[in-house]
Amino acid sequence: MTIKKFPLHEKALALAKDFGRLENELIAVLQEIEAQKIYLELGFSSLFKYATASLGLSEANAYTFIAVARKAKSIPLLQQSLEEASVSVSKVKPILAVLEPENSKAWIQKAKTLSKAEIEKQVAGFAPKAKKREKVQYVREEALRMHLEVREEIYQKLKRVQEISASKNLEETLEALVDVYLKTKDPIEKAKRVQKKSAAAPGSYRPGGSDRTTVGGRVPTGKLPTGAKPRAPVLTNACVLTNACVIKSEKTLPGDKVFGRKPIPAEIKHQVFLRDGGRCQLKVES
């Protein structure tokens, strides 16, 4: 059986192997340059400026390589692992904050065997960071970046929704979740659906329409016909939506006291939500 060979695949494997080796060689060279202060003789005030300006490394990569190089000088096992290319710089970076000579064997073993995400989780459990405040900032005119901390359980749920909705990224996943929630829970959207449905049915109530009760599609001119029941009270500008609303009955007790409490009729709720955009309009007099 002939096994088909792919030259580009073989080349990619070789380059990947060289990449890891060259990374570790760069660590060793940076250690010597810092030890001999060669960067000063070249006119740079720090090893970091030398790495970014002269070597052309990004600030993030320069910081990582220098941090790993300095940590390896104080931890022989890390130095040996880097020289043997048995551990990569990207795997070492997450453990730098917790890596000490006395625990180096355990952490370096984790860096060799675990994925980067698993290593970060282990480090977070060993030295948990203080919870950061949520932050939202503009990155472009029409886009914002959100910084927030969520439990792993919530993140896994987000990933599951991403699979179900076939979203390309978490932004599309959040958009799908928000759309579904607003469609089913937003009282304004509910009111719009009722309004649209009622507009197609003759004699149905229309939010913001007539302020008189209809009976059989007609507006009565006098008293209601025998057996007809009046519809829900009509919204007035003085009515303010709260979780519970006191509705005065036509009958009142002596002293003009309020006669009982009733739930807000659905028709009134829809009118209020459409009128006020779902925001409470209560004004407390001082």
N, C-alpha and C positions, 0 to 999 in steps of 0.2 A: 504493500500500500504506500503510495507516494504522498508525503505530507507537503502541502503547498506552503511555500515560504513567502513572507511579506517583508521586503527589504526596509520599508519605512517603519514597520513594527520593530524590527531588529535595531534600527538606528535609534528609535525612541527609547528602547530599553537601555541601550548603551549610554545615551545622553542622560537619562534619569539616574543611572548609576554614577556617572561622572558628576552630576549635579550634587548629589549627596557627599561625594568625596571632596569636591571643590569647596563646598560649604564649610566642611570641617577643616580643610587646609587654610581657608581664610581666617578661621578662628585662631589657628596657631600663628599665622603671620601677624594678625592684629595684636596678639599677646607680645610678640617680640618687638613690634613697632612701639608699643606703649612702654615696654621695659627699657628700651634704648632711647626713648624720647625723640624718635626720628621725626615725628610730626612737628615738633618744635623747630627743628632745623630746616624743615620745609616751609616754615612760616605760618603754621596753624597753631592757634592757641589751645586747642583741645583735640583729642582723638576723634571725638564726634564730628567736629568741623572737617577734619581730614577725611573721614569716611564719607561724608556727604559731598563735600566740594571737590576733593581730589579723586576719590574712588567712584563717585557718582551714585552711591547708594541712596535710597530714599531715607527720610528721617526715621521711619518705623523700622526698616531693616538695619540701619546703622545702630539704633538703640538696642535692638535685639542681639546683634552680633557682639557688640561691646559688652552687654550685660552677661551673655553666656561666656565670653572669653574671660571676664574677670571672675565669675563664679567658678569656672573650671580651674583657675589658678589656686583657689583655696580648697577645692574638693578633688583630690587625686582620682577617685573613681570616675567622676564625670570627665576629667581630662582623658583618662584611659579609654572610656567609652567613645568619646569624640574621635580620638586618634584611630580607633578600630572601626569607626563608622558604623557602630552597632546601635547608635541612637542619633536622631536628626535634631537639628537646631529647632525646628518647629515643635517637636515633641518636648524639648527641654524648656522652652520658653514658659509654658504654663506652670512649671514646678519651681521656677526660680525663687518665688516668694516664700516657699516653704522648705526649700532644699538646704539642709545643713549636713556637716560631716557625719553626725551620729545617725541621721536617717537617710543618708544618700543611697544606701543599697536598696532599700525598699522603694524609694521614689524613682530611682533610675530604672529599676525593673519594671515599674508601672509605665514609665515612658517608653520602654522597649516593646511592651506587649499590648497596651491599651490604645484605643483611638484617642484623638485629640479631645473630642467631646467628653469621653469618659474620664480622661485625665483632669479636665477642667471641673467636672462634677466632683471628683475625689478631692481636689484642692479646695473647692468651695466648702465641702463638708469638714475639712480639716481646719480651715481658717476662714470662716464665713465673713463676708464683707457687710458693712452696715447698709441697710436699704436706702437707695437713693431716691430723691424726690422725682416725681414724674415731670417730664419736661417736653414742651412742644415748641419747635422753632421753625421759621421759614428757611428753606434751602433754595427755593426758587419762587417766582412770583405766584405760581399756582400749586406749589407743593410744600408740605411740611414734614419734618422728621419728628417722630415720637420716641421719647426715651421712657421706658417704663419697665418695671420688674413684675414678672408673673410667675406663679407656681408652675412646676414642671407638669402637673396634671392638666392645667389650662393649656399649656403649650401643646401637649399631646392631643388635646381636643381640637385645637386649631389645625394641627396637621391632619387630623382625621377629616375635618370639614374641608380642608384643602383637597384631599383625595376625592371626597364625594362630589364636590363642586367642580373638580378638574381645573382649579385655579392655578395660574402660572406662578403666583407668589403669595405671600401673606397679605399684601395690600388688597389683592382681588378677593382673598378669603374673607378679610374683614368687611369689605364692601358687600359681599354676598350675605354675611351674617346680619349686617346692619339693615340691608334692604328687607330681609325676611322679618326681622324683629319689628321694624317700623310698619311694615305692611299688616302685621297681625296685632300689634300692640298700640300703635300710635292712634290716639283718639281723633286726631284731625283726619287721618286717612280713613278711619271708620266712618266719620261724619260725611266725608266726601262720597264714600260708597253708598251710604244710605240716601244721600241727596240725589245721587245719580239714579239709584234704583227707584226712588219715590217719584222722580220726575217722569218716569215712563208709565207710572200707574195712575189712572184718573182718580181724582178725589183724594189722593194721598197727601200727606203733609209735606210742605216744602219749607226747609229752613230759611228763615229770613223773608218768607212770603207773607201771605195774608195774616192778620192778627186775629181772625175770627175762626171759630171751629167750623169744619165742613161736615156735612151729613150727606152721605150718598153722592158725593161729588158736588153738592150745591152748598152755597153759603146761605144759611137761614136768615130770613128777614125778621123773624120774631122769636117766639119761644120754640124750643126744640120739640119735634114731634114726640108723641107718646111712645115711651119705651127707648128712645134714643139716649145714648150716653155721651155726655160732653167729653171732648178730647182733652189731652194734657194742657195745663196752663201755658199761655204764650210768654216767651221770654221778653223781659223788659230791660231797658238799659241799666236799671238799678240792680239787676240780679248778678251776683258774682259766684262763680263756680268754686266750690270747695269739696272736700271728701263727703261731707254731709251738709245739706242745705235745708234751712228752715223755710218751709213753704206755708204761707198764711192761707188758711181756709176761708171760704166766704163767711163761714160761721165763726164768731169770735166769742170768747168768754168775757164775763164782766171785767171791766178795767182794760179792755182792748188787749188782753194777753194772747200770745200765740197759741193757736189751737192744734197742738200735737206736732209731730215730725213725720215727714215722708221722704222716701228715697227720691233722688232727682229723676224725673222721667227721662227716658232715653232721648226723646225728641228734644227736650230742653238741653240735655248734655251736648247733643250734636250741634245745636244752634250756638251754644256758648263756645265750644271748641273752634268752630268755624269763624265766629266773630272775633275771638280773642287770641287765635293762634295757639291755643293750648297753654297760655300763660295766665296765671292768677292776676286778676285786676283789683283785688281788695286793697283799699286805702284806709289805713288806720288813722283816725283823727287824734292829734296830740292834745 
